[in-house]
Amino acid sequence: MKTLIVIGIGIVVVIAVLAAVVALVGSRLPKNHTASRSILLHRPPKEVYDVVRDFGSTATWRSGVKSVEVQPQSNGKTHFREVGSDTIDYEVAEDIPAQRLVTRILNTDLGYSGQWTYEFMPESDGTRVKITEDGVVSNVIFRFLSRYVFGHTATIDSYLTSLGKRLGENVTPS
């Protein structure tokens, strides 16, 4: 019995030390980051833009998104709430049809925030879609995980892969 207690205490101490090291390393990483990824789709910019801009249908093609509720505002800006592993409120900060779209996270309690800039650039026989994330990760644990475990581009890669599938193409973000 005494051996089990010592093992239990040892496990708790190891977990506490590991959490402290992760928090310490995370606290030394920069809060802000910029990450970009892109794909080439064999569709015209307007068609690709229309799919991306139709926030209400995002849950039908984007992995990890359960629902999206579009909420037009009286100031003319569009807000939308995306429900997945988190519930995130966004605002469309800039919208130039078939060229550029900027969405910004409105929540302040997620441990992360920032914006995505989507660019729709004609290229050869299609459209290069580039997403640039200007992110802020305030939570030190999440900052560590974002940097060393899943990377700053994981969500962008998932989004672009889903977008490619939605348009009938297999893509690899780069």
Residue, then its C-alpha position, 0 to 999 in steps of 0.5 A: m500500500k505504501t508503495l502505491i502512495v509513493i508511486g501516486i505522489g511521484i506521478v503527481v509531482v512529475i505532472a506538476v513539474l511538466a506543467a510548470v516547464v510547459a508554462l515557463v517555456g510558453s511564457r517565454l514565447p512571443k504572444n503574436h505570430t503570423a503564419s501563411r499557407s496557400i493552395l491553388l484551385h482550378r476555379p475562377p476567383k469569384e467562384v472560390y470567394d463565393v464559397v468562402r464568403d457563404f459563412g452560413s454553409t461552412a458547416t456543410w463542408r468544413s471539418g470540425v465545424k458543427s454550425v455557423e450562425v450569420q448575424p448581420q449588424s446595424n453598422g453594415k458589418t457581418h458577424f458570424r458565430e462558428v460552433g466547433s470545439d469552441t464557439i467563436d464570434y467573428e466580424v468581417a473587417e474587410d470584404i473586397p469581393a473575389q480579391r480579399l476578405v478579412t475576418r477577426i475574432l471578437n471573443t476575448d476569453l479564448g486564450y487566443s485571438g487575431q484575424w485571418t486575411y484571405e487573398f484570392m489571386p488569379e494564377s495560371d488556370g485558377t485561383r491561388v487562395k492564401i490565408t494569413e493568420d495574424g494571431v495572438v496567443s495569450n494563454v501560455i500553455f496554449r502558446f506552447l502547444s501551438r508552437y511545438v505540438f500542433g503548429h500555427t498553421a494547423t487550422i489554416d491547413s485544415y480549412l484549405t484542405s476542406l475548401g479544396k474538397r468542397l470544390g472537388e480537388n485534392v490539395t496540399p497547403s504550402 
